[in-house]
Amino acid sequence: MNDRQNILITGASSGIGEALAIRLANQNTRLLLLARNTDKLNNVAKQCESLSAEVFTHAADVKEIPELQHLINEIDEEYPIDMIICNAGVTNSIGENGKAESWEEISHVIDTNLYGVVASLNPLISSMQKRKSGQIVINSSLAAFYGMAVTPAYCASKAGVKGYGEALRGWLKHDNIKVNMVYPGFVKSALSDSFKADKPFMISAEKAADIIVKGIEKNKASISFPFPLNFGVWFLSAAPAGIADWIMGKLYNPDTANKHLKS
Ligand SMILES: NC(=O)c1ccc[n+]([C@@H]2O[C@H](COP(=O)([O-])OP(=O)(O)OC[C@H]3O[C@@H](n4cnc5c(N)ncnc54)[C@H](OP(=O)(O)O)[C@@H]3O)[C@@H](O)[C@H]2O)c1
């Protein structure tokens, strides 16, 4: 067996996860691709294999935690994971006229985006600690920096993983484990297509993957893009609450915002 780098990517069947798999595919990588849709995963696998990567696909739902953790443990035993990219995610918006998200929608978002990430990492952290090596990449969102009125559950989930990942970075550096947080703005994908609003400074998934991989290679604590959207949300999070509130009031008005919401 050669010494390929073992990279596990969740949510690898489309969008940013697919673009990351293709960007990382080469003769030195073994890609372990997880998602629910096996047809799409197999299609991604073929593209990666044509770039000389060794690829294994696994049908997995990050909300099914015991099965997910069993699978990750099995993979890690056979191919000790050098890098995990926690990327699987879903979004949701409030309804027309400010209608609340249902509990089912809220749970789906938080279970996938927050518990799904923490559950994916939990079995790996202690084995990476034993090996004194590893790299953890978590795909959050610029929405983690300031709660956007139209996507409360999504913002909560992404702020949750932001806090978790920042804590991991401080904790695990003592075990030589790198942790990189990713905060994209709008990236063209099925997920962003479902968000019915203006999407300023949107970039392609391929461009996003390129920025993310360069950030991973530099072991950046925070990989946020694109400028100036990242500056905008940073400003909102750092500004006095009254100013941030005033700006958010200009961005969301329930009387005029129906175009921002799903019907
Ligand atoms: N696009 C943006 O503008 C944007 C901005 C900021 C952050 N992000 C984040 O980027 C990540 C990727 O999103 P994307 O934009 O590339 O959207 P996407 O094309 O819809 O990809 C989402 C991926 O997550 C997987 N997934 C969803 N639920 C899953 C589950 N329960 N178990 C396993 N896999 C699951 C999907 O695969 P299956 O359906 O096959 O399971 C798919 O591969 C998400 O975490 C998202 O929050 C996206």
The ligand as a MOL file (V3000), in Angstrom:
LIG
                    3D

  0  0  0     0  0            999 V3000
M  V30 BEGIN CTAB
M  V30 COUNTS 48 52 0 0 0
M  V30 BEGIN ATOM
M  V30 1 N -23.5690 27.5510 -1.1480 0
M  V30 2 C -23.3990 28.5530 -0.3050 0
M  V30 3 O -23.6890 29.7390 -0.6290 0
M  V30 4 C -22.8070 28.2860 1.0610 0
M  V30 5 C -22.4000 29.3860 1.8390 0
M  V30 6 C -21.8710 29.1580 3.0990 0
M  V30 7 C -21.7130 27.8610 3.5720 0
M  V30 8 N -22.1190 26.8210 2.8010 0 CHG=1
M  V30 9 C -21.9770 25.4770 3.3570 0
M  V30 10 O -21.3100 24.6410 2.4400 0
M  V30 11 C -21.6800 23.2800 2.6820 0
M  V30 12 C -21.9710 22.6110 1.3570 0
M  V30 13 O -23.1270 23.2110 0.7910 0
M  V30 14 P -23.3060 23.4590 -0.7830 0
M  V30 15 O -23.5410 24.8910 -0.9750 0
M  V30 16 O -22.2340 22.7980 -1.5290 0 CHG=-1
M  V30 17 O -24.7320 22.7590 -1.0140 0
M  V30 18 P -25.1550 21.3940 -1.7250 0
M  V30 19 O -24.6850 21.3640 -3.1250 0
M  V30 20 O -26.6140 21.2920 -1.4490 0
M  V30 21 O -24.3360 20.2910 -0.9200 0
M  V30 22 C -24.7280 19.8440 0.3460 0
M  V30 23 C -24.0560 18.5030 0.5820 0
M  V30 24 O -24.3990 18.0680 1.8930 0
M  V30 25 C -24.8880 16.7420 1.8060 0
M  V30 26 N -25.8360 16.4770 2.8750 0
M  V30 27 C -26.9320 17.2010 3.2180 0
M  V30 28 N -27.5570 16.6120 4.2390 0
M  V30 29 C -26.8530 15.4780 4.5350 0
M  V30 30 C -27.0110 14.4610 5.4850 0
M  V30 31 N -28.0410 14.4500 6.3450 0
M  V30 32 N -26.1000 13.4710 5.5170 0
M  V30 33 C -25.0670 13.4510 4.6580 0
M  V30 34 N -24.8540 14.4050 3.7330 0
M  V30 35 C -25.7550 15.4010 3.6750 0
M  V30 36 C -25.5260 16.6280 0.4170 0
M  V30 37 O -25.5020 15.2890 -0.0340 0
M  V30 38 P -26.7440 14.3050 -0.1020 0
M  V30 39 O -27.9630 15.1130 -0.3670 0
M  V30 40 O -26.3520 13.3690 -1.2150 0
M  V30 41 O -26.7560 13.6340 1.2270 0
M  V30 42 C -24.5310 17.4510 -0.3990 0
M  V30 43 O -23.4500 16.6510 -0.7900 0
M  V30 44 C -22.8680 23.3370 3.6570 0
M  V30 45 O -22.4340 23.0370 4.9610 0
M  V30 46 C -23.3200 24.7800 3.5760 0
M  V30 47 O -23.9700 25.2200 4.7400 0
M  V30 48 C -22.6600 26.9930 1.5620 0
M  V30 END ATOM
M  V30 BEGIN BOND
M  V30 1 1 1 2
M  V30 2 2 2 3
M  V30 3 1 2 4
M  V30 4 1 4 5
M  V30 5 2 4 48
M  V30 6 2 5 6
M  V30 7 1 6 7
M  V30 8 2 7 8
M  V30 9 1 8 9
M  V30 10 1 8 48
M  V30 11 1 9 10
M  V30 12 1 9 46
M  V30 13 1 10 11
M  V30 14 1 11 12
M  V30 15 1 11 44
M  V30 16 1 12 13
M  V30 17 1 13 14
M  V30 18 2 14 15
M  V30 19 1 14 16
M  V30 20 1 14 17
M  V30 21 1 17 18
M  V30 22 2 18 19
M  V30 23 1 18 20
M  V30 24 1 18 21
M  V30 25 1 21 22
M  V30 26 1 22 23
M  V30 27 1 23 24
M  V30 28 1 23 42
M  V30 29 1 24 25
M  V30 30 1 25 26
M  V30 31 1 25 36
M  V30 32 1 26 27
M  V30 33 1 26 35
M  V30 34 2 27 28
M  V30 35 1 28 29
M  V30 36 1 29 30
M  V30 37 2 29 35
M  V30 38 1 30 31
M  V30 39 2 30 32
M  V30 40 1 32 33
M  V30 41 2 33 34
M  V30 42 1 34 35
M  V30 43 1 36 37
M  V30 44 1 36 42
M  V30 45 1 37 38
M  V30 46 2 38 39
M  V30 47 1 38 40
M  V30 48 1 38 41
M  V30 49 1 42 43
M  V30 50 1 44 45
M  V30 51 1 44 46
M  V30 52 1 46 47
M  V30 END BOND
M  V30 END CTAB
M  END
